[in-house]
Amino acid sequence: MPLIRWTYERDVRRHGDKPFHASDLTAKWLLEQRRAELVDADVLEELTKPELAEVAEQVGADVRQRDSKGHFVKAIAEAEEP
């Protein structure tokens, strides 16, 4: 399940632009329609630490609240690798 975020203006207004998991089929369709984009390390670095903690929980990354943002980004990226 890839981590994506909304990019289409109407979807962003409705759902926000925080990263979320989507099924492979849904992600593929949204990416083809240019309504969403895959989340990479650059996108993760833009998030606040509480937002990163939420994403880390979604992907099951092993992080502690006191860890640095860089550690959160690295742990999330590693958890997302197949």
C-alpha positions, 0 to 999 in steps of 0.5 A: 500500500503506497503512501500518497497525498492529494494534489488536486485542489478540490480533494485537498480542500475536502481531505487535506494534503496529509499523506495517507495509505491507499490500496495499490489500485486506488493509488494507481488510479489517483496517480494516473488522474493526477489527483495525488502524488507519491510521498517521498522523503522531500514531502515528508521533510515538509511535515511537522513533527506531530504530522510525521508521528501520525504517518509513522504510526500509519506505516508501523515505523518504530520511532520515539516521540523525542526522535528528530524529524530526520529520524522520523523521515528515515524510519518512514521511508524504510517502513515503506520499502517493499 
